[in-house]
Amino acid sequence: MKDLNKKVALVTSATRGIGLASAIKLAQRGATVYMGVRRMEATQEICDTYAKEGLVMKPVFFDAFNLDSYKTMVESVIKEAGKIDILVNNYGGGIPDKDFDLVNTDEDTFFKIMEMNVGSVFRISKLVVPHMLENKGGSIVNIASISGTVPDISRIGYGVAKAAVNNITQQIAMEYARYNIRCNAVLPGMTATDAVKNSMTEEFQKSFLSHVPLNRMGTPEDIANSVAFFASDDSAYITGSILEVSGGYHLGTPQYADFVGRKAVEEL
């Protein structure tokens, strides 16, 4: 399916995990995909590999901690491609070794997490929307998290930041819908990425999965499928959506894990 032919997409933090899967998925559907990254050479190797399959993917420099790079990233894409039809705000993250409960999380850590997640969405969208206005339309897809809808007693900063991403998604959707600019959010649950494997213990992963009715982690491709849906005209009449892609996490009653989930995990 090449329904994104002649579309130009920008995906931030796109060298691995959800970002890379999203970039590949959009390119497979015909888009020219710019990958906002720090590791330009490594990303070029990725692009060269997929070029053999006919996919058009290009690295563009982006460092979330270098504020000048936000503007130069967008300007570089506009200079070369002339427009941005699709923006995937994938960059974000947490600081799990310093992000705890309200009392035990220091202010610097809390606001750094807000800056990483909400600040990046705000800054990049602010730069891209004027070009979408000029182009008379576009689609913004923000990668949030299930943590933004379900309070996490162990990580206050990350949950609050992702909840703010949900809110700014709907703010943008409301403000620019009349200009044919749509904005939606995808909320991954536990997803099989390197970040999850490296930061969460096996015990925690099993505990989390006991609350997932589909009884497995998501894959980056699961998330990328939803990103592609929102990027394309398949979702032309959808904006402001906060879509949980989490295998049904927290769908059941609080007793679910005791009666169903725990047994399912034991059978793995």
For each residue, the residues with C-beta under 8 A, 3 or more apart:
1: 29 30
2: 5 29 30
3: 29 30 232 233 234
4: 7 9 26 29 30 31 86 228 231 232
5: 2 30 31
6: 30
7: 4 26 30 31 32 85 86 231
8: 31 32 34 77 81 82 83 84 85 86
9: 4 23 26 31 32 33 34 84 85 86 87 88 231
10: 33 34 36 60 73 74 77 84 86 87 88 128
11: 14 19 22 23 26 33 34 35 36 88 90
12: 19 36 62 64 88 89 90 91 120 124
13: 19 36 37 62 64 90 91 92
14: 11 19 20 22 23 33 35 36 37 43 90
15: 19 20 35 37 39 42 43 46
16: 19 20 193 194
17: 20 21 191 193 194 195 220
18: 21 22 90 143 188 191 193 220 223 224 227
19: 11 12 13 14 15 16 22 23 35 88 90 91
20: 14 15 16 17 23 24 35 46 220
21: 17 18 24 25 219 220 221 223 224
22: 11 14 18 19 25 26 88 90 220 223 224 227 228
23: 9 11 14 19 20 26 27 33 35 57 88
24: 20 21 27 28 50 55 57 224
25: 21 22 28 29 221 224 225 227 228
26: 4 7 9 11 22 23 29 31 33 86 88 227 228 231
27: 23 24 30 31 32 33 50 55 56 57
28: 24 25 55
29: 1 2 3 4 25 26 228 232
30: 1 2 3 4 5 6 7 27
31: 4 5 7 8 9 26 27 56 85 86 231
32: 7 8 9 27 56 57 58 81
33: 9 10 11 14 23 26 27 55 56 57 58
34: 8 9 10 11 57 58 59 60 76 77 81
35: 11 14 15 19 20 23 43 46 47 57 58 59 60
36: 10 11 12 13 14 60 61 62 73 91
37: 13 14 15 40 42 43 59 60 61 62
38: 61 62 63
39: 15 42 43
40: 37 43 44 59 61
41: 44 45
42: 15 37 39 45 46
43: 14 15 35 37 39 40 46 47 59
44: 40 41 47 48 59
45: 41 42 48 49
46: 15 20 35 42 43 49 50 57
47: 35 43 44 50 51 57 58 59
48: 44 45 51 52
49: 45 46 52
50: 24 27 46 47 53 55 57
51: 47 48 54 55 56 57
52: 48 49
53: 50
54: 51
55: 24 27 28 33 50 51
56: 27 31 32 33 51
57: 23 24 27 32 33 34 35 46 47 50 51
58: 32 33 34 35 47 80
59: 34 35 37 40 43 44 47
60: 10 34 35 36 37 73 76 77
61: 36 37 38 40 69 72 73 76
62: 12 13 36 37 38 69 70 73 91
63: 38 66 69
64: 12 13 69 91 116 120
65:
66: 63 69
67: 70 123
68: 71 72
69: 61 62 63 64 66 72 73
70: 62 67 73 74 120 123 124 127
71: 68 74 75 127
72: 61 68 69 75 76
73: 10 36 60 61 62 69 70 76 77 124
74: 10 70 71 77 78 84 124 127 128 131
75: 71 72 78 79
76: 34 60 61 72 73 79 80
77: 8 10 34 60 73 74 80 81 84
78: 74 75 81 82 83 84 131
79: 75 76
80: 58 76 77
81: 8 32 34 77 78 84
82: 8 78
83: 8 78 131 134 135
84: 8 9 10 74 77 78 81 87 128 131 132 135 138
85: 7 8 9 31 132 135 137 138 139
86: 4 7 8 9 10 26 31 138 139 140 141 231
87: 9 10 84 124 125 128 132 138 139 140 141
88: 9 10 11 12 19 22 23 26 140 141 143 227 231
89: 12 92 120 121 124 125 140 141 142 143
90: 11 12 13 14 18 19 22 143
91: 12 13 19 36 62 64 116 120
92: 13 89 116 117 120 121 143 145 161 162 165
93: 113 116 117 195
94: 99 113 116 155 157 158
95: 98 99 109 112 113 157
96: 99 155 158 199
97:
98: 95 105 106 109
99: 94 95 96 105 109 110 113 155 156 157 158
100: 104 105 154 155 156
101: 104 105 153 154 156
102: 105 156
103:
104: 100 101
105: 98 99 100 101 102 109 110 156 157
106: 98 109 110
107: 110 111
108: 111 112
109: 95 98 99 105 106 112 113 157
110: 99 105 106 107 113 114 156 157 160
111: 107 108 114 115
112: 95 108 109 115 116
113: 93 94 95 99 109 110 116 117 157 158 161
114: 110 111 117 118 119 157 160 161 164
115: 111 112 118 119 120
116: 64 91 92 93 94 112 113 119 120 161
117: 92 93 113 114 120 121 158 161 162 164 165
118: 114 115 121 122 161 164 165 168
119: 114 115 116 122 123
120: 12 64 70 89 91 92 115 116 117 123 124
121: 89 92 117 118 124 125 142 165 168 169
122: 118 119 125 126 168
123: 67 70 119 120 126 127
124: 12 70 73 74 87 89 120 121 127 128
125: 87 89 121 122 128 129 140 168 172 183
126: 122 123 129
127: 70 71 74 123 124 130 131
128: 10 74 84 87 124 125 131 132 138 140
129: 125 126 132 133 138 140 172 176 181
130: 127 133 134
131: 74 78 83 84 127 128 134 135 138
132: 84 85 87 128 129 135 137 138 140 176 179 181
133: 129 130 136 176 179 181
134: 83 130 131
135: 83 84 85 131 132 138
136: 133 179 180
137: 85 132 179 180 181
138: 84 85 86 87 128 129 131 132 135 180 181 182
139: 85 86 87 181 182 183 184 230 231 232 235
140: 86 87 88 89 125 128 129 132 169 172 181 182 183 184
141: 86 87 88 89 183 184 185 186 227 230 231
142: 89 121 165 168 169 183 184 185 186
143: 18 88 89 90 92 185 186 188 223 227
144: 148 162 165 166 169 185 186 187 242
145: 92 148 158 159 162 165 187 188
146: 149 150 187 188 189 244 246 249 250
147: 150 152 155 158 159 162
148: 144 145 159 161 162 163 164 165 166 187
149: 146 163 166 187 242 244
150: 146 147 159 249 250
151: 159
152: 147 155 156 158 159
153: 101
154: 100 101
155: 94 96 99 100 147 152 158 159
156: 99 100 101 102 105 110 152 159 160
157: 94 95 99 105 109 110 113 114 160 161
158: 94 96 99 113 117 145 147 152 155 161 162
159: 145 147 148 150 151 152 155 156 162 163
160: 110 114 156 157 163 164
161: 92 113 114 116 117 118 148 157 158 164 165
162: 92 117 144 145 147 148 158 159 165 166 187
163: 148 149 159 160 166 167
164: 114 117 118 148 160 161 167 168
165: 92 117 118 121 142 144 145 148 161 162 168 169 185
166: 144 148 149 162 163 169 170 185 187 242
167: 163 164 170 171
168: 118 121 122 125 142 164 165 171 172
169: 121 140 142 144 165 166 172 173 183 184 185 240 242
170: 166 167 173 174 183 240 242
171: 167 168 174 175
172: 125 129 140 168 169 175 176 181 183
173: 169 170 176 177 182 183 184 239 240
174: 170 171 177 240
175: 171 172
176: 129 132 133 172 173 179 181 183
177: 173 174 180 181 182 239 240
178:
179: 132 133 136 137 176
180: 136 137 138 177
181: 129 132 133 137 138 139 140 172 176 177
182: 138 139 140 173 177 230 235 236 238 239
183: 125 139 140 141 142 169 170 172 173 176 239 240
184: 139 140 141 142 169 173 230 235 238 239 240 241 242 243
185: 141 142 143 144 165 166 169 241 242 243
186: 141 142 143 144 223 226 227 230 243 245
187: 144 145 146 148 149 162 166 242 243 244 245 246
188: 18 143 145 146 191 218 222 223 245 246
189: 146 212 217 218 244 245 246 247 249
190: 196 200 205 208 209 212 217 218 246 249
191: 17 18 188 196 217 218 219 220 222 223
192: 196 197 217 218 219 220
193: 16 17 18 196 197 220
194: 16 17 197 198
195: 17 93 198 199
196: 190 191 192 193 199 200 205 217
197: 192 193 194 200
198: 194 195
199: 96 195 196
200: 190 196 197 204 205 208
201: 204 205
202: 205 206
203: 206 207
204: 200 201 207 208
205: 190 196 200 201 202 208 209 217
206: 202 203 209 210 265 268
207: 203 204 210 211 257
208: 190 200 204 205 211 212 249
209: 190 205 206 212 215 216 217 261 264 265 268
210: 206 207 257 261 262 264 265
211: 207 208 249 250 252 256 257 261
212: 189 190 208 209 215 216 217 246 247 248 249 261
213: 247 248 249 251 252 256 260 261
214: 247 248
215: 209 212 247 261 264 265 268
216: 209 212 247
217: 189 190 191 192 196 205 209 212 247
218: 188 189 190 191 192 222 223 245 246 247
219: 21 191 192 222 223
220: 17 18 20 21 22 191 192 193 223 224
221: 21 25 224 225
222: 188 191 218 219 225 226 245
223: 18 21 22 143 186 188 191 218 219 220 226 227 245
224: 18 21 22 24 25 220 221 227 228
225: 25 221 222 228 229
226: 186 222 223 229 230 243 245
227: 18 22 25 26 88 141 143 186 223 224 230 231
228: 4 22 25 26 29 224 225 231 232
229: 225 226 232 234 235
230: 139 141 182 184 186 226 227 235 238 241 243
231: 4 7 9 26 31 86 88 139 141 227 228
232: 3 4 29 139 228 229 235
233: 3 236
234: 3 229
235: 139 182 184 229 230 232 238 241
236: 182 233
237:
238: 182 184 230 235 241
239: 173 177 182 183 184
240: 169 170 173 174 177 183 184
241: 184 185 230 235 238
242: 144 149 166 169 170 184 185 187
243: 184 185 186 187 226 230
244: 146 149 187 189 249
245: 186 187 188 189 218 222 223 226
246: 146 187 188 189 190 212 218 249 250
247: 189 212 213 214 215 216 217 218
248: 212 213 214 251 252
249: 146 150 189 190 208 211 212 213 244 246
250: 146 150 211 246
251: 213 248 256
252: 211 213 248 255 256 260 261
253: 256
254: 257
255: 252 258 259
256: 211 213 251 252 253 259 260 261
257: 207 210 211 254 260 261 262
258: 255 261 262
259: 255 256 262 263
260: 213 252 256 257 263 264
261: 209 210 211 212 213 215 252 256 257 258 264 265
262: 210 257 258 259 265 266
263: 259 260 266 267
264: 209 210 215 260 261 267 268
265: 206 209 210 215 261 262 268
266: 262 263
267: 263 264
268: 206 209 215 264 265
